[in-house]
């Protein structure tokens, strides 16, 4: 058991994830600094100077790059039901997970939504899908 009271399976324990000592905004700050540096090296401008008309292309590229990382992640789990399970490489899976997460953080940097707008939409959508789940399983689920 680690210092957070879980047994090394934080991602599977819905309660333990809220006790993590990491701040989402800190992750976003690291990714923002990286993208600012990338923009300066490649284009001679800072992240805040990326023109609005270039952002949709960048977002399209980020979507494609995120998909690639998720597919790479898939390659490190036993997802083929017609094959025998093979030993998983936990370190490679974690590396691909981090890569995908870093790309997803970039959406905050290049889309026109604030963190607050995203959070509000996240909680609103969460309430909708939670209500759908209740409707499907708790309230009878007759179809």
Steps between C-alpha positions, in 0.01 A plus 500: 500500500640842408483834681159574345337197656456297185671186381667636189182504293401864523355501149252228594401651836252782445563643847879484496531716191369801694783462751777528242758766591520630143323801364353488149595864451862416578497238223347760270773749596772252407332430166448872437870571558595218260266630228623856545857374455396290198332800335810714564737238355288416194331831421683775689191593703349415834194289561286809558601629156364203302251654256135405545478374142780245564341353812242277323779327305700456817195352677444261205864388528465459877191283454687276255808484723285414802336217304844366408606501866177327607554231236857457626354466850262235371800303380607457863177348632340166426214617284469221245240252625608239243859484629660377820592771748865594495703657780450874508782751502377734772772760436420524127127524575568783745722677247227488234240610756712804585555578131125491431427711809758762399340532156157532658626777727588691184131537418481754783780697337369512144119488525295812578370366832614606845573248771189624680281448191639151462441418868142626483431298183669195654279503808189571293575207266584279798156569646338412165681167462441417866125562452507280187669224695237521774224499237652194334573292810329645807169634372397181329701502183210357301545541127 
